[in-house]
Protein backbone atom coordinates (compact mmCIF):
# COMPACT_ATOMS: atom_id res chain seq x y z
CA UNK A 1 0.00 0.00 0.00
CA UNK A 2 1.36 3.43 -0.91
CA UNK A 3 -0.26 6.84 -0.43
CA UNK A 4 -3.35 5.14 1.01
CA UNK A 5 -4.09 3.10 -2.12
CA UNK A 6 -4.33 -0.66 -1.87
CA UNK A 7 -2.94 -2.44 -4.91
CA UNK A 8 -3.27 -6.06 -5.81
CA UNK A 9 -2.79 -7.87 -9.06
CA UNK A 10 -4.00 -10.89 -10.91
CA UNK A 11 -3.06 -12.76 -14.04
CA UNK A 12 -5.54 -10.50 -15.85
CA UNK A 13 -3.28 -7.50 -15.10
CA UNK A 14 -0.34 -9.20 -16.84
CA UNK A 15 -2.61 -10.10 -19.75
CA UNK A 16 -3.91 -6.53 -19.91
CA UNK A 17 -0.41 -5.10 -20.22
CA UNK A 18 0.73 -7.86 -22.59
CA UNK A 19 -2.25 -7.36 -24.91
CA UNK A 20 -1.63 -3.60 -24.97
CA UNK A 21 2.06 -4.23 -25.75
CA UNK A 22 1.07 -6.51 -28.66
CA UNK A 23 -1.28 -3.80 -29.98
CA UNK A 24 1.51 -1.22 -29.70
CA UNK A 25 3.97 -3.37 -31.65
CA UNK A 26 1.41 -4.22 -34.33
CA UNK A 27 0.51 -0.55 -34.68
CA UNK A 28 4.12 0.60 -34.93
CA UNK A 29 5.14 -2.03 -37.44
CA UNK A 30 1.95 -2.51 -39.47
CA UNK A 31 2.93 -6.19 -39.56
CA UNK A 32 0.70 -9.11 -40.43
CA UNK A 33 -1.79 -10.11 -37.71
CA UNK A 34 0.06 -13.39 -37.10
CA UNK A 35 3.55 -11.87 -36.75
CA UNK A 36 3.05 -10.79 -33.12
CA UNK A 37 1.09 -12.61 -30.43
CA UNK A 38 0.53 -12.90 -26.71
CA UNK A 39 1.46 -16.19 -25.02
CA UNK A 40 -0.58 -16.73 -21.87
CA UNK A 41 -0.01 -15.31 -19.35
CA UNK A 42 2.75 -12.79 -19.92
CA UNK A 43 5.02 -13.27 -22.95
CA UNK A 44 5.10 -11.54 -26.33
CA UNK A 45 6.22 -13.54 -29.36
CA UNK A 46 7.34 -12.19 -32.76
CA UNK A 47 7.78 -14.13 -35.99
CA UNK A 48 11.45 -14.62 -36.88
CA UNK A 49 13.01 -14.32 -40.32
CA UNK A 50 13.07 -18.14 -40.41
CA UNK A 51 9.28 -18.24 -40.02
CA UNK A 52 9.13 -19.53 -36.45
CA UNK A 53 8.05 -17.59 -33.39
CA UNK A 54 10.57 -16.25 -30.87
CA UNK A 55 10.10 -14.68 -27.47
CA UNK A 56 10.52 -10.93 -27.80
CA UNK A 57 9.30 -9.66 -24.47
CA UNK A 58 7.39 -10.20 -21.31
CA UNK A 59 5.41 -8.65 -18.49
CA UNK A 60 5.89 -9.33 -14.79
CA UNK A 61 4.25 -7.96 -11.65
CA UNK A 62 6.21 -8.46 -8.46
CA UNK A 63 5.43 -7.53 -4.86
CA UNK A 64 8.32 -5.74 -3.17
CA UNK A 65 8.54 -5.00 0.55
CA UNK A 66 10.96 -2.73 2.34
CA UNK A 67 10.22 -2.58 6.03
CA UNK A 68 6.61 -1.50 6.40
CA UNK A 69 6.38 -0.23 2.84
CA UNK A 70 4.94 -2.53 0.25
CA UNK A 71 4.89 -1.91 -3.47
CA UNK A 72 3.73 -3.64 -6.57
CA UNK A 73 6.35 -3.32 -9.31
CA UNK A 74 5.60 -3.81 -12.99
CA UNK A 75 8.47 -4.97 -15.17
CA UNK A 76 8.27 -5.00 -18.96
CA UNK A 77 11.05 -6.31 -21.15
CA UNK A 78 11.21 -5.97 -24.93
CA UNK A 79 14.06 -7.18 -27.14
CA UNK A 80 15.02 -4.66 -29.79
CA UNK A 81 17.30 -7.07 -31.66
CA UNK A 82 16.82 -10.75 -32.39
CA UNK A 83 18.95 -13.48 -30.85
CA UNK A 84 18.29 -16.78 -32.60
CA UNK A 85 20.10 -18.69 -29.90
CA UNK A 86 17.52 -19.88 -27.43
CA UNK A 87 14.48 -19.01 -29.55
CA UNK A 88 14.38 -15.26 -29.02
CA UNK A 89 13.16 -12.56 -31.37
CA UNK A 90 13.05 -8.77 -31.35
CA UNK A 91 11.57 -5.62 -32.83
CA UNK A 92 14.09 -5.69 -35.69
CA UNK A 93 12.18 -8.72 -37.05
CA UNK A 94 9.22 -6.38 -37.61
CA UNK A 95 11.39 -3.83 -39.38
CA UNK A 96 11.41 -1.57 -36.32
CA UNK A 97 14.61 0.19 -35.35
CA UNK A 98 13.21 1.90 -32.25
CA UNK A 99 15.80 3.12 -29.79
CA UNK A 100 15.37 2.32 -26.12
CA UNK A 101 14.22 5.86 -25.26
CA UNK A 102 11.41 5.89 -27.82
CA UNK A 103 10.35 2.40 -26.80
CA UNK A 104 10.36 3.35 -23.11
CA UNK A 105 8.23 6.44 -23.78
CA UNK A 106 5.68 4.50 -25.82
CA UNK A 107 5.43 1.64 -23.31
CA UNK A 108 5.16 4.10 -20.42
CA UNK A 109 2.28 5.89 -22.16
CA UNK A 110 0.49 2.60 -22.80
CA UNK A 111 0.83 1.49 -19.16
CA UNK A 112 -0.28 4.90 -17.89
CA UNK A 113 -3.37 4.70 -20.09
CA UNK A 114 -4.23 1.34 -18.52
CA UNK A 115 -3.71 2.10 -14.84
CA UNK A 116 -3.41 5.82 -14.17
CA UNK A 117 -6.20 7.31 -12.09
CA UNK A 118 -6.83 11.02 -12.53
CA UNK A 119 -9.56 13.10 -10.96
CA UNK A 120 -12.11 14.08 -13.58
CA UNK A 121 -10.87 11.56 -16.16
CA UNK A 122 -12.84 8.32 -16.58
CA UNK A 123 -10.83 5.27 -15.58
CA UNK A 124 -9.86 2.74 -18.19
CA UNK A 125 -11.82 -0.48 -17.89
CA UNK A 126 -10.52 -3.95 -18.57
CA UNK A 127 -11.59 -5.08 -22.04
CA UNK A 128 -11.79 -8.76 -21.16
CA UNK A 129 -13.26 -9.67 -24.57
CA UNK A 130 -10.27 -8.15 -26.40
CA UNK A 131 -7.81 -9.71 -23.95
CA UNK A 132 -9.41 -13.14 -24.28
CA UNK A 133 -9.32 -12.80 -28.08
CA UNK A 134 -5.58 -12.00 -27.88
CA UNK A 135 -4.95 -15.07 -25.70
CA UNK A 136 -6.94 -17.31 -28.04
CA UNK A 137 -5.04 -15.84 -31.02
CA UNK A 138 -1.81 -16.75 -29.21
CA UNK A 139 -3.01 -20.35 -28.93
CA UNK A 140 -3.88 -20.47 -32.63
CA UNK A 141 -0.41 -19.10 -33.49
CA UNK A 142 1.72 -20.97 -30.95
CA UNK A 143 -0.39 -24.08 -30.44
CA UNK A 144 -2.36 -25.16 -27.40
CA UNK A 145 -0.47 -25.68 -24.15
CA UNK A 146 0.24 -29.15 -22.83
CA UNK A 147 -0.46 -30.27 -19.27
CA UNK A 148 1.21 -33.55 -18.24
CA UNK A 149 1.78 -34.32 -21.90
CA UNK A 150 -1.87 -33.84 -22.89
CA UNK A 151 -3.03 -30.94 -25.05
CA UNK A 152 -5.40 -28.62 -23.21
CA UNK A 153 -8.57 -27.46 -24.90
CA UNK A 154 -9.01 -23.88 -23.71
CA UNK A 155 -12.49 -22.36 -23.72
CA UNK A 156 -11.50 -18.85 -22.59
CA UNK A 157 -10.51 -16.89 -19.49
CA UNK A 158 -12.12 -16.36 -16.13
CA UNK A 159 -12.35 -12.89 -14.55
CA UNK A 160 -8.88 -13.22 -13.03
CA UNK A 161 -7.22 -14.27 -16.29
CA UNK A 162 -6.95 -18.00 -15.54
CA UNK A 163 -7.56 -20.44 -18.39
CA UNK A 164 -11.04 -21.95 -18.49
CA UNK A 165 -10.71 -25.47 -19.85
CA UNK A 166 -13.32 -27.16 -22.03
CA UNK A 167 -15.23 -29.73 -20.03
CA UNK A 168 -13.41 -28.79 -16.85
CA UNK A 169 -14.71 -27.22 -13.70
CA UNK A 170 -11.39 -25.80 -12.57
CA UNK A 171 -9.45 -22.93 -14.09
CA UNK A 172 -5.71 -23.24 -14.83
CA UNK A 173 -3.71 -20.37 -13.36
CA UNK A 174 -0.18 -21.78 -13.07
CA UNK A 175 1.93 -21.38 -16.22
CA UNK A 176 4.73 -23.42 -14.64
CA UNK A 177 2.57 -26.54 -15.05
CA UNK A 178 2.29 -26.05 -18.81
CA UNK A 179 4.54 -26.69 -21.78
CA UNK A 180 4.00 -25.51 -25.33
CA UNK A 181 3.97 -27.89 -28.26
CA UNK A 182 5.85 -25.74 -30.81
CA UNK A 183 8.18 -23.78 -28.56
PyMOL commands that set and color helices and strands:
alter all, ss='L'
color gray80, all
select helices_A, chain A and resi 11-29+33-35+91-94+100-115+128-142+175-177
alter helices_A, ss='H'
color red, helices_A
select strands_A, chain A and resi 36-39+43-47+53-66+69-78+145-147+150-151+154-157+163-165+171-172+178-180
alter strands_A, ss='S'
color yellow, strands_A
deselect
rebuild
show_as cartoon
